[in-house]
Amino acid sequence: MTVDRAAAWSLVCEWTQSESLRKHMLAVETAMRAYARKFGADEEAWALAGLLHDFDYERFPNDAHSATEEHPSAGVQHLRGLGVSEEICAAIMGHAEYTNTPRESQMARALFAVDELCGLITAATYVRPSKSILDLEPSSVRKKMKDKAFARGVSREDITLGASELGVELGEHIAFVVEALKGNADQLGLKGI
């Protein structure tokens, strides 16, 4: 069996109750689809990796950062049982540094690169007076990235390392992901007031 977009979204909704976590997965899916288009890769496969990367997070939060138990290992085990490709499964494993899974594919490097950045961009959008990504400038995201007290849970190191591994300059990476998310602002709840 293979998992298509509709089945993946059903799985996300079944395993994840948090609306903000669902929106995060949608944001990462959006960024992954945009990078797949840029690199001439399989958009559907890359989008699935983005959509499914945190689907098991609520059930298996992995506070201990186990390399083999809980998130993302438990979810990947489930996905393998559903026949999800090894490339997608390896990318999902590689998005969590503590799994020590090498990011060998461009898909895996992109997933790692956009995951934390999507969180930072979303947080930067929420503190804008307009609450809209449509008027968010990449320079504002860079400024928020330097403020260690802002969105404390977002790993700046992962964002920087991710851009480097993907082979894109950090400023370009931020601008690219901001633009990608603007294109899906309504579904992501980032259109503002």
C-alpha angles and dihedrals in degrees: 000000000000126000119234127193094271093050091046092052090049089053091049091051093046095050101032124058097170111099091203092053090048089051090049090055090048090051092051089047089053093050092046092051090052093049091047088054091048093050096040092243133140103291095195094051093046091046091051091052089053095045095047101038095100102022092117096045097102095047095042108023095171100209088171091058093230112187092215108026134065121351122045097359095059092049093046090051088054092047092051088054088055092052098253110165120267090236091061092043092050091048091052091049090048095053088074109067092204092066089068088220110155114236097229101158129065086237091058092047091049093049091052091045097052102036102079092029091059088054092051093047092049091050091048089052094051093057094051116105089237093044083219131129088202091082096034114121121208088233089064090055090050089051092050089048090060092051103087092192092058116089090349093189093063113096109228088187091059091049092051094043091046093055090047094050090047089052097238129123111253096239091050090047092053092046092048094051093044089053092047092052092046087061091060099033095130097054091043093053090240100116092100136214 
